[in-house]
Amino acid sequence: MENYYGFENGITGNELYQKGIKQASNLEIDLLKEEVVKISHLNSNFLVHTTNNQIESKVVIIAIGNQKKHLDIDGLNKFEGRGVSYCAICDGFFYRNKDVVVIGSGTYAISEVNDLLNIANNITILTNGNKPPDFRADNVSIISKPIKLVRGNTKVEEIEFDDNSSIKTDGIFIAQGVAGVTDLSKKLGLIIEKNSIVTNKDMETNIPGIYACGDATGGLLQISKAVYEGTKAGLSAIKYLNNRR
Ligand SMILES: Cc1cc2nc3c(=O)[nH]c(=O)nc-3n(C[C@H](O)[C@H](O)[C@H](O)COP(=O)(O)OP(=O)(O)OC[C@H]3O[C@@H](n4cnc5c(N)ncnc54)[C@H](O)[C@@H]3O)c2cc1C
């Protein structure tokens, strides 16, 4: 980080992050270092699903940055909406009793597999060359080979691996890496534009009680903007909580 006010010699992203975490700890703010895989509605509150916990909350501020996910698999883009999906809970019912694959190998991929378990017939986790997850279920198998291409006529039909072997499938769910802006937004029903969460000037999203800030809302990708929006989101959240009392 070269241009953020007060650091005349620059500071690495990690250093700045560690300083912020230390500052929060000093203020005795609870800190849970876990990956968020899903946020769902729970009556008038929200349930934040992490690797090992489910946390109920009246408000949620989404500040997860906006890491670009790119999967370089031949043919994948061509079938978006025609057998390629990014949200199991949103599109799973299209694949009732069908065979699907989930591309990914982390906690988020397993969360997507869990959402498909009682819907799809057979589920194959494709790690695309990454380490296979430690996960077992009757109708789930794992293939770790790198993927070469996706094939089909009007919709996805087959996946071919680097070693020229292939499997038939009715649908592909992309769940690589950690859950990002579009992944969390689609499941919650947040409006997104150009892969960013849409908010008003008070950082309110279209769902009361959910706020977003920083790179997650797009626009200028700079710390100064993230800090301003984080402050605004915090103040809006306090106002919302006070009004609910
Ligand atoms: C190489 C580089 C150089 C840069 N240089 C500058 C600069 O000089 N000046 C400047 O102003 N800006 C710079 N930026 C941009 C700046 O880093 C961002 O604008 C800023 O960090 C955005 O802050 P944020 O809090 O919105 O997101 P981030 O800083 O990206 O923080 C998001 C956090 O959420 C976590 N997270 C993501 N998904 C999940 C999940 N599912 N569950 C739990 N946690 C999750 C991430 O691990 C991360 O810790 C640079 C960026 C890069 C990549």
The ligand as an ORCA input file, in Angstrom:
! r2SCAN-3c Opt
* xyz 0 1
  C      -1.515     -5.499     -4.809
  C      -2.486     -4.454     -4.341
  C      -2.020     -3.179     -4.053
  C      -2.906     -2.196     -3.605
  N      -2.425     -0.952     -3.320
  C      -3.262     -0.019     -2.818
  C      -2.783      1.275     -2.430
  O      -1.598      1.587     -2.557
  N      -3.677      2.164     -1.912
  C      -4.998      1.848     -1.740
  O      -5.745      2.694     -1.226
  N      -5.475      0.638     -2.115
  C      -4.659     -0.309     -2.650
  N      -5.152     -1.533     -2.999
  C      -6.612     -1.791     -2.871
  C      -6.997     -2.083     -1.415
  O      -6.235     -3.194     -0.962
  C      -8.484     -2.405     -1.321
  O      -9.235     -1.366     -1.915
  C      -8.911     -2.548      0.130
  O      -8.122     -3.512      0.793
  C     -10.379     -2.944      0.205
  O     -10.710     -3.231      1.527
  P     -11.902     -4.218      1.874
  O     -11.948     -4.264      3.378
  O     -13.126     -3.834      1.135
  O     -11.486     -5.651      1.302
  P     -10.178     -6.543      1.628
  O      -9.019     -5.715      2.084
  O     -10.007     -7.367      0.397
  O     -10.635     -7.419      2.842
  C     -11.602     -8.438      2.717
  C     -11.370     -9.480      3.797
  O     -12.462    -10.394      3.809
  C     -11.958    -11.716      3.865
  N     -12.940    -12.611      3.219
  C     -13.236    -12.710      1.898
  N     -14.177    -13.640      1.709
  C     -14.491    -14.132      2.925
  C     -15.396    -15.139      3.394
  N     -16.197    -15.818      2.564
  N     -15.441    -15.410      4.716
  C     -14.635    -14.717      5.589
  N     -13.748    -13.769      5.220
  C     -13.700    -13.475      3.889
  C     -10.637    -11.661      3.107
  O      -9.811    -12.748      3.502
  C     -10.100    -10.315      3.575
  O      -9.410    -10.435      4.787
  C      -4.279     -2.520     -3.456
  C      -4.741     -3.803     -3.744
  C      -3.855     -4.762     -4.191
  C      -4.377     -6.156     -4.510
*
